[in-house]
């Protein structure tokens, strides 16, 4: 049984349906923009962290310091892979609605 305020799918007008579609498209746009910002905000400092770890690894380090720098490098690479996966997330193309 449906809630009293809930409309059945058959009773939703074209205007209401178009309003819902527009709302969902706006939310998709916001999500796509957020993903783009997150990618950028993570990738920029991550590049610096990875570069610094790699520079450290060129130096003569104690075994303990070398292991730590290697761990930083490995984790930065893993985060970079996650950021790369976010690049694959794209907003579906907008469809025209009557």
C-alpha positions as CSV (number, residue, x, y, z in Angstrom):
1,X,0.0,0.0,0.0
2,X,1.3,3.5,-0.8
3,X,1.6,6.4,1.5
4,X,-1.4,8.9,1.3
5,X,0.9,11.7,-0.1
6,X,2.6,9.4,-2.6
7,X,1.4,9.5,-6.2
8,X,1.1,6.4,-8.3
9,X,3.4,6.4,-11.4
10,X,0.3,6.7,-13.7
11,X,-0.8,9.9,-12.0
12,X,2.5,11.7,-12.4
13,X,2.0,14.4,-15.1
14,X,4.5,15.2,-17.8
15,X,5.3,18.5,-16.1
16,X,6.0,16.8,-12.8
17,X,8.1,14.1,-14.6
18,X,10.2,16.8,-16.4
19,X,10.7,18.6,-13.1
20,X,12.0,15.4,-11.5
21,X,14.3,14.8,-14.4
22,X,15.6,18.3,-14.3
23,X,16.2,17.9,-10.5
24,X,18.1,14.7,-11.0
25,X,20.1,16.2,-13.9
26,X,21.1,19.1,-11.7
27,X,22.2,16.7,-8.9
28,X,24.2,14.7,-11.5
29,X,25.9,17.9,-12.6
30,X,26.7,18.8,-9.0
31,X,28.2,15.3,-8.4
32,X,30.3,15.5,-11.5
33,X,31.6,18.9,-10.5
34,X,32.4,17.5,-7.0
35,X,34.3,14.6,-8.4
36,X,36.3,17.0,-10.6
37,X,37.2,19.2,-7.7
38,X,38.1,16.2,-5.4
39,X,40.4,14.8,-8.2
40,X,42.1,18.1,-8.5
41,X,42.4,18.8,-4.8
42,X,43.8,15.3,-4.1
43,X,46.0,15.0,-7.2
44,X,48.0,18.2,-6.8
45,X,49.4,17.6,-3.3
46,X,49.7,13.9,-4.0
47,X,52.0,14.7,-6.9
48,X,54.2,16.6,-4.5
49,X,54.2,13.9,-1.8
50,X,55.1,11.3,-4.4
51,X,57.9,13.4,-5.8
52,X,59.3,14.2,-2.4
53,X,59.3,10.5,-1.5
54,X,61.1,9.6,-4.7
55,X,63.7,12.3,-4.1
56,X,64.3,10.9,-0.7
57,X,64.8,7.4,-2.1
58,X,67.6,8.8,-4.2
59,X,69.5,9.7,-1.1
60,X,71.5,7.6,1.2
61,X,69.1,6.7,4.0
62,X,69.1,4.3,7.0
63,X,67.2,1.1,6.3
64,X,64.3,2.3,8.6
65,X,64.1,5.7,6.8
66,X,64.2,4.0,3.4
67,X,61.3,1.6,4.3
68,X,59.3,4.6,5.4
69,X,60.0,6.5,2.2
70,X,59.1,3.4,0.2
71,X,55.8,3.1,2.1
72,X,55.0,6.7,1.4
73,X,55.8,6.2,-2.3
74,X,53.6,3.0,-2.5
75,X,50.7,4.7,-0.7
76,X,50.9,7.8,-2.9
77,X,50.9,5.5,-6.0
78,X,47.8,3.7,-4.7
79,X,46.0,7.1,-4.1
80,X,47.0,8.1,-7.6
81,X,45.4,5.0,-9.0
82,X,42.2,5.9,-7.1
83,X,42.3,9.4,-8.5
84,X,42.8,7.9,-12.0
85,X,39.7,5.8,-11.5
86,X,37.7,9.0,-10.6
87,X,38.7,10.3,-14.1
88,X,36.6,7.5,-15.6
89,X,33.5,8.6,-13.8
90,X,31.6,10.8,-16.2
91,X,28.2,12.4,-16.2
92,X,25.9,10.6,-18.6
93,X,24.9,12.8,-21.6
94,X,21.8,14.8,-21.1
95,X,18.8,13.6,-23.1
96,X,16.2,16.0,-24.4
97,X,12.8,15.5,-22.8
98,X,9.4,16.6,-24.2
